[in-house]
Amino acid sequence: MTLRRRGILFVLSAPSGAGKSTLLNAIRPGADFTFSISCTTRPPRPGELDGRDYHFLSSDDFERKAAAGEFLEYANVHGNYYGTLRSAVLERLEAGEDVLLEIDVQGAASIRSAGGAIADSLVDVFMMPESLGELDRRLHKRGTEDPAQIELRLANARREIASWPEFRYLLITTTVEEDVANFTAIVRAERQAARRIVH
């Protein structure tokens, strides 16, 4: 008997500054899944490359794709659009590949309601620090936003953190090493789930 596993869509969400990028950068070198690259209208940060970190689009291009139904999910976050191309994700899942998608809580909610093959493949993980005070410290330490932007991100974080019960998994951040170990444990467990096997 030959067994084949369906692809899994791992969705990782977190408030800004909670450590998503640090976790993803730590697991990326040895990762055995595809990193979904989101589209965004925000300008690149120093060191970011188009096609590697994001697909950087103009507002007009983004809105054209949205109107054509090309996004699996999209949202306006901190004044900029972010979205995931439907075709790119479905192609990978149908080929039996696992996909990792980093999106905000609005996007995660949209994917949860997508139904069909997307809903069947979904494993969503919410990542957050132990307190808002710790998040405030991390945002100031990062130094990529001005004080007004930090206040906006903290206000949004309060709303986003309230949504954690909607996710299948909650990952409280500690050290990078522990975060990687905990996330890897989730990935390994989900890959063993009998419901994902096609026979």
PyMOL commands that place a pseudoatom at each C-alpha (Angstrom):
pseudoatom trace, name=CA, resn=MET, resi=1, chain=A, elem=C, hetatm=0, pos=[0.000, 0.000, 0.000]
pseudoatom trace, name=CA, resn=THR, resi=2, chain=A, elem=C, hetatm=0, pos=[1.312, 3.432, -0.948]
pseudoatom trace, name=CA, resn=LEU, resi=3, chain=A, elem=C, hetatm=0, pos=[0.462, 6.287, 1.387]
pseudoatom trace, name=CA, resn=ARG, resi=4, chain=A, elem=C, hetatm=0, pos=[0.607, 9.936, 0.416]
pseudoatom trace, name=CA, resn=ARG, resi=5, chain=A, elem=C, hetatm=0, pos=[0.176, 12.892, 2.745]
pseudoatom trace, name=CA, resn=ARG, resi=6, chain=A, elem=C, hetatm=0, pos=[-1.761, 16.005, 1.873]
pseudoatom trace, name=CA, resn=GLY, resi=7, chain=A, elem=C, hetatm=0, pos=[0.118, 19.291, 2.083]
pseudoatom trace, name=CA, resn=ILE, resi=8, chain=A, elem=C, hetatm=0, pos=[-0.309, 21.293, 5.284]
pseudoatom trace, name=CA, resn=LEU, resi=9, chain=A, elem=C, hetatm=0, pos=[-0.843, 25.046, 5.399]
pseudoatom trace, name=CA, resn=PHE, resi=10, chain=A, elem=C, hetatm=0, pos=[0.926, 26.317, 8.513]
pseudoatom trace, name=CA, resn=VAL, resi=11, chain=A, elem=C, hetatm=0, pos=[-0.244, 29.833, 9.370]
pseudoatom trace, name=CA, resn=LEU, resi=12, chain=A, elem=C, hetatm=0, pos=[1.825, 31.853, 11.850]
pseudoatom trace, name=CA, resn=SER, resi=13, chain=A, elem=C, hetatm=0, pos=[0.339, 35.062, 13.284]
pseudoatom trace, name=CA, resn=ALA, resi=14, chain=A, elem=C, hetatm=0, pos=[1.582, 37.410, 15.977]
pseudoatom trace, name=CA, resn=PRO, resi=15, chain=A, elem=C, hetatm=0, pos=[1.495, 41.058, 17.016]
pseudoatom trace, name=CA, resn=SER, resi=16, chain=A, elem=C, hetatm=0, pos=[4.196, 43.230, 15.485]
pseudoatom trace, name=CA, resn=GLY, resi=17, chain=A, elem=C, hetatm=0, pos=[7.418, 42.770, 17.439]
pseudoatom trace, name=CA, resn=ALA, resi=18, chain=A, elem=C, hetatm=0, pos=[6.462, 39.420, 18.976]
pseudoatom trace, name=CA, resn=GLY, resi=19, chain=A, elem=C, hetatm=0, pos=[9.271, 37.545, 17.244]
pseudoatom trace, name=CA, resn=LYS, resi=20, chain=A, elem=C, hetatm=0, pos=[7.762, 36.098, 14.048]
pseudoatom trace, name=CA, resn=SER, resi=21, chain=A, elem=C, hetatm=0, pos=[10.619, 37.201, 11.836]
pseudoatom trace, name=CA, resn=THR, resi=22, chain=A, elem=C, hetatm=0, pos=[13.232, 36.012, 14.336]
pseudoatom trace, name=CA, resn=LEU, resi=23, chain=A, elem=C, hetatm=0, pos=[11.607, 32.567, 14.476]
pseudoatom trace, name=CA, resn=LEU, resi=24, chain=A, elem=C, hetatm=0, pos=[11.264, 32.322, 10.703]
pseudoatom trace, name=CA, resn=ASN, resi=25, chain=A, elem=C, hetatm=0, pos=[14.864, 33.378, 10.129]
pseudoatom trace, name=CA, resn=ALA, resi=26, chain=A, elem=C, hetatm=0, pos=[16.005, 30.725, 12.624]
pseudoatom trace, name=CA, resn=ILE, resi=27, chain=A, elem=C, hetatm=0, pos=[14.102, 27.870, 10.965]
pseudoatom trace, name=CA, resn=ARG, resi=28, chain=A, elem=C, hetatm=0, pos=[14.530, 28.954, 7.340]
pseudoatom trace, name=CA, resn=PRO, resi=29, chain=A, elem=C, hetatm=0, pos=[18.003, 27.424, 6.647]
pseudoatom trace, name=CA, resn=GLY, resi=30, chain=A, elem=C, hetatm=0, pos=[16.911, 23.846, 7.384]
pseudoatom trace, name=CA, resn=ALA, resi=31, chain=A, elem=C, hetatm=0, pos=[13.230, 24.179, 6.588]
pseudoatom trace, name=CA, resn=ASP, resi=32, chain=A, elem=C, hetatm=0, pos=[11.543, 21.393, 4.621]
pseudoatom trace, name=CA, resn=PHE, resi=33, chain=A, elem=C, hetatm=0, pos=[8.479, 23.377, 3.620]
pseudoatom trace, name=CA, resn=THR, resi=34, chain=A, elem=C, hetatm=0, pos=[7.738, 26.243, 1.257]
pseudoatom trace, name=CA, resn=PHE, resi=35, chain=A, elem=C, hetatm=0, pos=[7.650, 29.761, 2.637]
pseudoatom trace, name=CA, resn=SER, resi=36, chain=A, elem=C, hetatm=0, pos=[4.713, 31.598, 1.119]
pseudoatom trace, name=CA, resn=ILE, resi=37, chain=A, elem=C, hetatm=0, pos=[5.744, 35.070, 0.022]
pseudoatom trace, name=CA, resn=SER, resi=38, chain=A, elem=C, hetatm=0, pos=[3.052, 37.656, 0.658]
pseudoatom trace, name=CA, resn=CYS, resi=39, chain=A, elem=C, hetatm=0, pos=[2.319, 40.708, -1.444]
pseudoatom trace, name=CA, resn=THR, resi=40, chain=A, elem=C, hetatm=0, pos=[2.395, 44.133, 0.186]
pseudoatom trace, name=CA, resn=THR, resi=41, chain=A, elem=C, hetatm=0, pos=[2.105, 47.798, -0.702]
pseudoatom trace, name=CA, resn=ARG, resi=42, chain=A, elem=C, hetatm=0, pos=[4.423, 48.950, 2.093]
pseudoatom trace, name=CA, resn=PRO, resi=43, chain=A, elem=C, hetatm=0, pos=[7.925, 50.058, 1.097]
pseudoatom trace, name=CA, resn=PRO, resi=44, chain=A, elem=C, hetatm=0, pos=[10.802, 47.620, 1.667]
pseudoatom trace, name=CA, resn=ARG, resi=45, chain=A, elem=C, hetatm=0, pos=[12.716, 47.898, 4.941]
pseudoatom trace, name=CA, resn=PRO, resi=46, chain=A, elem=C, hetatm=0, pos=[16.526, 47.979, 4.811]
pseudoatom trace, name=CA, resn=GLY, resi=47, chain=A, elem=C, hetatm=0, pos=[17.819, 44.603, 3.642]
pseudoatom trace, name=CA, resn=GLU, resi=48, chain=A, elem=C, hetatm=0, pos=[14.478, 43.347, 2.299]
pseudoatom trace, name=CA, resn=LEU, resi=49, chain=A, elem=C, hetatm=0, pos=[14.357, 42.079, -1.279]
pseudoatom trace, name=CA, resn=ASP, resi=50, chain=A, elem=C, hetatm=0, pos=[11.433, 41.846, -3.677]
pseudoatom trace, name=CA, resn=GLY, resi=51, chain=A, elem=C, hetatm=0, pos=[10.521, 38.206, -4.277]
pseudoatom trace, name=CA, resn=ARG, resi=52, chain=A, elem=C, hetatm=0, pos=[12.411, 36.989, -1.211]
pseudoatom trace, name=CA, resn=ASP, resi=53, chain=A, elem=C, hetatm=0, pos=[10.799, 38.810, 1.709]
pseudoatom trace, name=CA, resn=TYR, resi=54, chain=A, elem=C, hetatm=0, pos=[7.654, 40.110, -0.032]
pseudoatom trace, name=CA, resn=HIS, resi=55, chain=A, elem=C, hetatm=0, pos=[6.311, 40.846, -3.468]
pseudoatom trace, name=CA, resn=PHE, resi=56, chain=A, elem=C, hetatm=0, pos=[6.267, 44.653, -3.278]
pseudoatom trace, name=CA, resn=LEU, resi=57, chain=A, elem=C, hetatm=0, pos=[3.341, 46.008, -5.312]
pseudoatom trace, name=CA, resn=SER, resi=58, chain=A, elem=C, hetatm=0, pos=[1.931, 49.427, -6.024]
pseudoatom trace, name=CA, resn=SER, resi=59, chain=A, elem=C, hetatm=0, pos=[-1.501, 50.138, -4.566]
pseudoatom trace, name=CA, resn=ASP, resi=60, chain=A, elem=C, hetatm=0, pos=[-2.993, 50.067, -8.077]
pseudoatom trace, name=CA, resn=ASP, resi=61, chain=A, elem=C, hetatm=0, pos=[-1.492, 46.635, -8.855]
pseudoatom trace, name=CA, resn=PHE, resi=62, chain=A, elem=C, hetatm=0, pos=[-2.645, 45.244, -5.523]
pseudoatom trace, name=CA, resn=GLU, resi=63, chain=A, elem=C, hetatm=0, pos=[-6.185, 46.529, -5.946]
pseudoatom trace, name=CA, resn=ARG, resi=64, chain=A, elem=C, hetatm=0, pos=[-6.389, 45.064, -9.467]
pseudoatom trace, name=CA, resn=LYS, resi=65, chain=A, elem=C, hetatm=0, pos=[-5.397, 41.626, -8.161]
pseudoatom trace, name=CA, resn=ALA, resi=66, chain=A, elem=C, hetatm=0, pos=[-7.867, 41.906, -5.279]
pseudoatom trace, name=CA, resn=ALA, resi=67, chain=A, elem=C, hetatm=0, pos=[-10.708, 42.851, -7.634]
pseudoatom trace, name=CA, resn=ALA, resi=68, chain=A, elem=C, hetatm=0, pos=[-9.859, 39.827, -9.812]
pseudoatom trace, name=CA, resn=GLY, resi=69, chain=A, elem=C, hetatm=0, pos=[-10.112, 37.491, -6.794]
pseudoatom trace, name=CA, resn=GLU, resi=70, chain=A, elem=C, hetatm=0, pos=[-6.455, 36.475, -6.952]
pseudoatom trace, name=CA, resn=PHE, resi=71, chain=A, elem=C, hetatm=0, pos=[-5.868, 36.690, -3.189]
pseudoatom trace, name=CA, resn=LEU, resi=72, chain=A, elem=C, hetatm=0, pos=[-6.609, 33.905, -0.728]
pseudoatom trace, name=CA, resn=GLU, resi=73, chain=A, elem=C, hetatm=0, pos=[-6.733, 36.643, 1.883]
pseudoatom trace, name=CA, resn=TYR, resi=74, chain=A, elem=C, hetatm=0, pos=[-5.788, 40.285, 2.083]
pseudoatom trace, name=CA, resn=ALA, resi=75, chain=A, elem=C, hetatm=0, pos=[-6.075, 43.075, 4.604]
pseudoatom trace, name=CA, resn=ASN, resi=76, chain=A, elem=C, hetatm=0, pos=[-5.079, 46.637, 5.336]
pseudoatom trace, name=CA, resn=VAL, resi=77, chain=A, elem=C, hetatm=0, pos=[-2.608, 46.588, 8.237]
pseudoatom trace, name=CA, resn=HIS, resi=78, chain=A, elem=C, hetatm=0, pos=[-0.975, 49.739, 9.632]
pseudoatom trace, name=CA, resn=GLY, resi=79, chain=A, elem=C, hetatm=0, pos=[-2.089, 51.627, 6.524]
pseudoatom trace, name=CA, resn=ASN, resi=80, chain=A, elem=C, hetatm=0, pos=[-0.688, 49.151, 3.972]
pseudoatom trace, name=CA, resn=TYR, resi=81, chain=A, elem=C, hetatm=0, pos=[-2.170, 46.209, 2.107]
pseudoatom trace, name=CA, resn=TYR, resi=82, chain=A, elem=C, hetatm=0, pos=[-0.912, 42.652, 2.619]
pseudoatom trace, name=CA, resn=GLY, resi=83, chain=A, elem=C, hetatm=0, pos=[-2.193, 39.615, 0.735]
pseudoatom trace, name=CA, resn=THR, resi=84, chain=A, elem=C, hetatm=0, pos=[-1.521, 35.988, -0.207]
pseudoatom trace, name=CA, resn=LEU, resi=85, chain=A, elem=C, hetatm=0, pos=[-1.898, 34.789, -3.783]
pseudoatom trace, name=CA, resn=ARG, resi=86, chain=A, elem=C, hetatm=0, pos=[-4.407, 31.919, -3.882]
pseudoatom trace, name=CA, resn=SER, resi=87, chain=A, elem=C, hetatm=0, pos=[-2.838, 30.105, -6.842]
pseudoatom trace, name=CA, resn=ALA, resi=88, chain=A, elem=C, hetatm=0, pos=[0.632, 29.864, -5.287]
pseudoatom trace, name=CA, resn=VAL, resi=89, chain=A, elem=C, hetatm=0, pos=[-0.663, 28.227, -2.087]
pseudoatom trace, name=CA, resn=LEU, resi=90, chain=A, elem=C, hetatm=0, pos=[-3.078, 25.771, -3.717]
pseudoatom trace, name=CA, resn=GLU, resi=91, chain=A, elem=C, hetatm=0, pos=[-0.497, 24.546, -6.219]
pseudoatom trace, name=CA, resn=ARG, resi=92, chain=A, elem=C, hetatm=0, pos=[1.900, 23.620, -3.414]
pseudoatom trace, name=CA, resn=LEU, resi=93, chain=A, elem=C, hetatm=0, pos=[-0.728, 21.930, -1.249]
pseudoatom trace, name=CA, resn=GLU, resi=94, chain=A, elem=C, hetatm=0, pos=[-2.076, 19.887, -4.167]
pseudoatom trace, name=CA, resn=ALA, resi=95, chain=A, elem=C, hetatm=0, pos=[1.490, 18.709, -4.852]
pseudoatom trace, name=CA, resn=GLY, resi=96, chain=A, elem=C, hetatm=0, pos=[1.710, 17.406, -1.261]
pseudoatom trace, name=CA, resn=GLU, resi=97, chain=A, elem=C, hetatm=0, pos=[4.055, 20.155, -0.106]
pseudoatom trace, name=CA, resn=ASP, resi=98, chain=A, elem=C, hetatm=0, pos=[3.764, 21.961, 3.214]
pseudoatom trace, name=CA, resn=VAL, resi=99, chain=A, elem=C, hetatm=0, pos=[3.434, 25.741, 3.086]
pseudoatom trace, name=CA, resn=LEU, resi=100, chain=A, elem=C, hetatm=0, pos=[4.279, 28.232, 5.839]
pseudoatom trace, name=CA, resn=LEU, resi=101, chain=A, elem=C, hetatm=0, pos=[2.434, 31.527, 5.728]
pseudoatom trace, name=CA, resn=GLU, resi=102, chain=A, elem=C, hetatm=0, pos=[3.169, 34.489, 8.017]
pseudoatom trace, name=CA, resn=ILE, resi=103, chain=A, elem=C, hetatm=0, pos=[0.097, 36.728, 8.226]
pseudoatom trace, name=CA, resn=ASP, resi=104, chain=A, elem=C, hetatm=0, pos=[-1.810, 38.950, 10.636]
pseudoatom trace, name=CA, resn=VAL, resi=105, chain=A, elem=C, hetatm=0, pos=[-4.881, 37.853, 12.600]
pseudoatom trace, name=CA, resn=GLN, resi=106, chain=A, elem=C, hetatm=0, pos=[-7.278, 39.328, 10.009]
pseudoatom trace, name=CA, resn=GLY, resi=107, chain=A, elem=C, hetatm=0, pos=[-5.697, 37.187, 7.321]
pseudoatom trace, name=CA, resn=ALA, resi=108, chain=A, elem=C, hetatm=0, pos=[-5.779, 34.100, 9.526]
pseudoatom trace, name=CA, resn=ALA, resi=109, chain=A, elem=C, hetatm=0, pos=[-9.499, 34.614, 10.114]
pseudoatom trace, name=CA, resn=SER, resi=110, chain=A, elem=C, hetatm=0, pos=[-10.095, 34.906, 6.361]
pseudoatom trace, name=CA, resn=ILE, resi=111, chain=A, elem=C, hetatm=0, pos=[-8.226, 31.661, 5.708]
pseudoatom trace, name=CA, resn=ARG, resi=112, chain=A, elem=C, hetatm=0, pos=[-10.193, 29.876, 8.455]
pseudoatom trace, name=CA, resn=SER, resi=113, chain=A, elem=C, hetatm=0, pos=[-13.404, 30.783, 6.622]
pseudoatom trace, name=CA, resn=ALA, resi=114, chain=A, elem=C, hetatm=0, pos=[-12.105, 29.752, 3.179]
pseudoatom trace, name=CA, resn=GLY, resi=115, chain=A, elem=C, hetatm=0, pos=[-13.466, 26.215, 3.396]
pseudoatom trace, name=CA, resn=GLY, resi=116, chain=A, elem=C, hetatm=0, pos=[-12.557, 23.318, 1.124]
pseudoatom trace, name=CA, resn=ALA, resi=117, chain=A, elem=C, hetatm=0, pos=[-8.965, 22.185, 0.673]
pseudoatom trace, name=CA, resn=ILE, resi=118, chain=A, elem=C, hetatm=0, pos=[-7.631, 25.286, 2.440]
pseudoatom trace, name=CA, resn=ALA, resi=119, chain=A, elem=C, hetatm=0, pos=[-9.613, 24.669, 5.638]
pseudoatom trace, name=CA, resn=ASP, resi=120, chain=A, elem=C, hetatm=0, pos=[-8.731, 20.955, 5.582]
pseudoatom trace, name=CA, resn=SER, resi=121, chain=A, elem=C, hetatm=0, pos=[-5.016, 21.709, 5.368]
pseudoatom trace, name=CA, resn=LEU, resi=122, chain=A, elem=C, hetatm=0, pos=[-4.909, 24.563, 7.904]
pseudoatom trace, name=CA, resn=VAL, resi=123, chain=A, elem=C, hetatm=0, pos=[-2.812, 24.553, 11.088]
pseudoatom trace, name=CA, resn=ASP, resi=124, chain=A, elem=C, hetatm=0, pos=[-2.824, 28.034, 12.639]
pseudoatom trace, name=CA, resn=VAL, resi=125, chain=A, elem=C, hetatm=0, pos=[-0.410, 29.146, 15.356]
pseudoatom trace, name=CA, resn=PHE, resi=126, chain=A, elem=C, hetatm=0, pos=[-0.568, 32.382, 17.353]
pseudoatom trace, name=CA, resn=MET, resi=127, chain=A, elem=C, hetatm=0, pos=[2.698, 33.656, 18.795]
pseudoatom trace, name=CA, resn=MET, resi=128, chain=A, elem=C, hetatm=0, pos=[2.907, 36.294, 21.516]
pseudoatom trace, name=CA, resn=PRO, resi=129, chain=A, elem=C, hetatm=0, pos=[5.157, 37.496, 24.341]
pseudoatom trace, name=CA, resn=GLU, resi=130, chain=A, elem=C, hetatm=0, pos=[4.150, 37.008, 27.966]
pseudoatom trace, name=CA, resn=SER, resi=131, chain=A, elem=C, hetatm=0, pos=[3.048, 40.647, 28.347]
pseudoatom trace, name=CA, resn=LEU, resi=132, chain=A, elem=C, hetatm=0, pos=[2.405, 43.912, 26.496]
pseudoatom trace, name=CA, resn=GLY, resi=133, chain=A, elem=C, hetatm=0, pos=[5.277, 45.435, 28.467]
pseudoatom trace, name=CA, resn=GLU, resi=134, chain=A, elem=C, hetatm=0, pos=[7.651, 42.934, 26.898]
pseudoatom trace, name=CA, resn=LEU, resi=135, chain=A, elem=C, hetatm=0, pos=[6.232, 43.719, 23.461]
pseudoatom trace, name=CA, resn=ASP, resi=136, chain=A, elem=C, hetatm=0, pos=[6.756, 47.457, 24.084]
pseudoatom trace, name=CA, resn=ARG, resi=137, chain=A, elem=C, hetatm=0, pos=[10.391, 46.772, 25.027]
pseudoatom trace, name=CA, resn=ARG, resi=138, chain=A, elem=C, hetatm=0, pos=[10.991, 44.724, 21.873]
pseudoatom trace, name=CA, resn=LEU, resi=139, chain=A, elem=C, hetatm=0, pos=[9.473, 47.348, 19.572]
pseudoatom trace, name=CA, resn=HIS, resi=140, chain=A, elem=C, hetatm=0, pos=[11.637, 50.120, 21.056]
pseudoatom trace, name=CA, resn=LYS, resi=141, chain=A, elem=C, hetatm=0, pos=[14.723, 47.895, 20.837]
pseudoatom trace, name=CA, resn=ARG, resi=142, chain=A, elem=C, hetatm=0, pos=[14.020, 47.098, 17.162]
pseudoatom trace, name=CA, resn=GLY, resi=143, chain=A, elem=C, hetatm=0, pos=[14.286, 50.784, 16.261]
pseudoatom trace, name=CA, resn=THR, resi=144, chain=A, elem=C, hetatm=0, pos=[12.446, 50.541, 12.938]
pseudoatom trace, name=CA, resn=GLU, resi=145, chain=A, elem=C, hetatm=0, pos=[9.415, 52.690, 13.861]
pseudoatom trace, name=CA, resn=ASP, resi=146, chain=A, elem=C, hetatm=0, pos=[8.966, 56.164, 15.277]
pseudoatom trace, name=CA, resn=PRO, resi=147, chain=A, elem=C, hetatm=0, pos=[7.088, 56.663, 18.602]
pseudoatom trace, name=CA, resn=ALA, resi=148, chain=A, elem=C, hetatm=0, pos=[3.728, 57.243, 16.888]
pseudoatom trace, name=CA, resn=GLN, resi=149, chain=A, elem=C, hetatm=0, pos=[4.105, 54.023, 14.881]
pseudoatom trace, name=CA, resn=ILE, resi=150, chain=A, elem=C, hetatm=0, pos=[5.030, 52.102, 18.023]
pseudoatom trace, name=CA, resn=GLU, resi=151, chain=A, elem=C, hetatm=0, pos=[1.894, 53.353, 19.785]
pseudoatom trace, name=CA, resn=LEU, resi=152, chain=A, elem=C, hetatm=0, pos=[-0.206, 52.294, 16.797]
pseudoatom trace, name=CA, resn=ARG, resi=153, chain=A, elem=C, hetatm=0, pos=[1.371, 48.833, 16.798]
pseudoatom trace, name=CA, resn=LEU, resi=154, chain=A, elem=C, hetatm=0, pos=[0.799, 48.439, 20.550]
pseudoatom trace, name=CA, resn=ALA, resi=155, chain=A, elem=C, hetatm=0, pos=[-2.850, 49.465, 20.175]
pseudoatom trace, name=CA, resn=ASN, resi=156, chain=A, elem=C, hetatm=0, pos=[-3.263, 46.918, 17.383]
pseudoatom trace, name=CA, resn=ALA, resi=157, chain=A, elem=C, hetatm=0, pos=[-1.431, 44.302, 19.474]
pseudoatom trace, name=CA, resn=ARG, resi=158, chain=A, elem=C, hetatm=0, pos=[-4.008, 44.600, 22.258]
pseudoatom trace, name=CA, resn=ARG, resi=159, chain=A, elem=C, hetatm=0, pos=[-6.757, 43.770, 19.761]
pseudoatom trace, name=CA, resn=GLU, resi=160, chain=A, elem=C, hetatm=0, pos=[-4.764, 40.995, 18.071]
pseudoatom trace, name=CA, resn=ILE, resi=161, chain=A, elem=C, hetatm=0, pos=[-3.829, 39.282, 21.345]
pseudoatom trace, name=CA, resn=ALA, resi=162, chain=A, elem=C, hetatm=0, pos=[-7.515, 39.045, 22.240]
pseudoatom trace, name=CA, resn=SER, resi=163, chain=A, elem=C, hetatm=0, pos=[-7.981, 36.717, 19.247]
pseudoatom trace, name=CA, resn=TRP, resi=164, chain=A, elem=C, hetatm=0, pos=[-5.560, 33.987, 20.403]
pseudoatom trace, name=CA, resn=PRO, resi=165, chain=A, elem=C, hetatm=0, pos=[-8.340, 31.533, 21.436]
pseudoatom trace, name=CA, resn=GLU, resi=166, chain=A, elem=C, hetatm=0, pos=[-9.379, 31.296, 17.766]
pseudoatom trace, name=CA, resn=PHE, resi=167, chain=A, elem=C, hetatm=0, pos=[-6.082, 29.584, 16.880]
pseudoatom trace, name=CA, resn=ARG, resi=168, chain=A, elem=C, hetatm=0, pos=[-5.301, 25.878, 17.156]
pseudoatom trace, name=CA, resn=TYR, resi=169, chain=A, elem=C, hetatm=0, pos=[-1.968, 26.520, 18.898]
pseudoatom trace, name=CA, resn=LEU, resi=170, chain=A, elem=C, hetatm=0, pos=[-0.609, 29.255, 21.181]
pseudoatom trace, name=CA, resn=LEU, resi=171, chain=A, elem=C, hetatm=0, pos=[3.149, 29.774, 21.353]
pseudoatom trace, name=CA, resn=ILE, resi=172, chain=A, elem=C, hetatm=0, pos=[4.345, 32.029, 24.203]
pseudoatom trace, name=CA, resn=THR, resi=173, chain=A, elem=C, hetatm=0, pos=[7.733, 33.353, 23.164]
pseudoatom trace, name=CA, resn=THR, resi=174, chain=A, elem=C, hetatm=0, pos=[10.757, 32.885, 25.418]
pseudoatom trace, name=CA, resn=THR, resi=175, chain=A, elem=C, hetatm=0, pos=[14.179, 32.315, 23.850]
pseudoatom trace, name=CA, resn=VAL, resi=176, chain=A, elem=C, hetatm=0, pos=[14.768, 31.814, 20.142]
pseudoatom trace, name=CA, resn=GLU, resi=177, chain=A, elem=C, hetatm=0, pos=[15.908, 28.247, 20.828]
pseudoatom trace, name=CA, resn=GLU, resi=178, chain=A, elem=C, hetatm=0, pos=[12.760, 27.360, 22.773]
pseudoatom trace, name=CA, resn=ASP, resi=179, chain=A, elem=C, hetatm=0, pos=[10.521, 29.046, 20.210]
pseudoatom trace, name=CA, resn=VAL, resi=180, chain=A, elem=C, hetatm=0, pos=[12.127, 27.004, 17.419]
pseudoatom trace, name=CA, resn=ALA, resi=181, chain=A, elem=C, hetatm=0, pos=[11.788, 23.783, 19.440]
pseudoatom trace, name=CA, resn=ASN, resi=182, chain=A, elem=C, hetatm=0, pos=[8.128, 24.437, 20.230]
pseudoatom trace, name=CA, resn=PHE, resi=183, chain=A, elem=C, hetatm=0, pos=[7.206, 25.370, 16.672]
pseudoatom trace, name=CA, resn=THR, resi=184, chain=A, elem=C, hetatm=0, pos=[9.093, 22.358, 15.298]
pseudoatom trace, name=CA, resn=ALA, resi=185, chain=A, elem=C, hetatm=0, pos=[7.183, 20.096, 17.701]
pseudoatom trace, name=CA, resn=ILE, resi=186, chain=A, elem=C, hetatm=0, pos=[3.888, 21.401, 16.292]
pseudoatom trace, name=CA, resn=VAL, resi=187, chain=A, elem=C, hetatm=0, pos=[5.053, 20.763, 12.729]
pseudoatom trace, name=CA, resn=ARG, resi=188, chain=A, elem=C, hetatm=0, pos=[6.181, 17.213, 13.527]
pseudoatom trace, name=CA, resn=ALA, resi=189, chain=A, elem=C, hetatm=0, pos=[2.951, 16.327, 15.329]
pseudoatom trace, name=CA, resn=GLU, resi=190, chain=A, elem=C, hetatm=0, pos=[0.725, 17.636, 12.546]
pseudoatom trace, name=CA, resn=ARG, resi=191, chain=A, elem=C, hetatm=0, pos=[2.679, 15.705, 9.927]
pseudoatom trace, name=CA, resn=GLN, resi=192, chain=A, elem=C, hetatm=0, pos=[1.826, 12.469, 11.772]
pseudoatom trace, name=CA, resn=ALA, resi=193, chain=A, elem=C, hetatm=0, pos=[-1.928, 13.144, 11.848]
pseudoatom trace, name=CA, resn=ALA, resi=194, chain=A, elem=C, hetatm=0, pos=[-3.750, 10.184, 10.299]
pseudoatom trace, name=CA, resn=ARG, resi=195, chain=A, elem=C, hetatm=0, pos=[-6.408, 12.426, 8.757]
pseudoatom trace, name=CA, resn=ARG, resi=196, chain=A, elem=C, hetatm=0, pos=[-3.809, 13.902, 6.395]
pseudoatom trace, name=CA, resn=ILE, resi=197, chain=A, elem=C, hetatm=0, pos=[-2.947, 10.563, 4.796]
pseudoatom trace, name=CA, resn=VAL, resi=198, chain=A, elem=C, hetatm=0, pos=[-4.419, 9.723, 1.406]
pseudoatom trace, name=CA, resn=HIS, resi=199, chain=A, elem=C, hetatm=0, pos=[-4.633, 5.987, 0.668]
for i in range(1, 199): cmd.bond("trace and resi %d" % i, "trace and resi %d" % (i + 1))
show_as sticks, trace
zoom trace
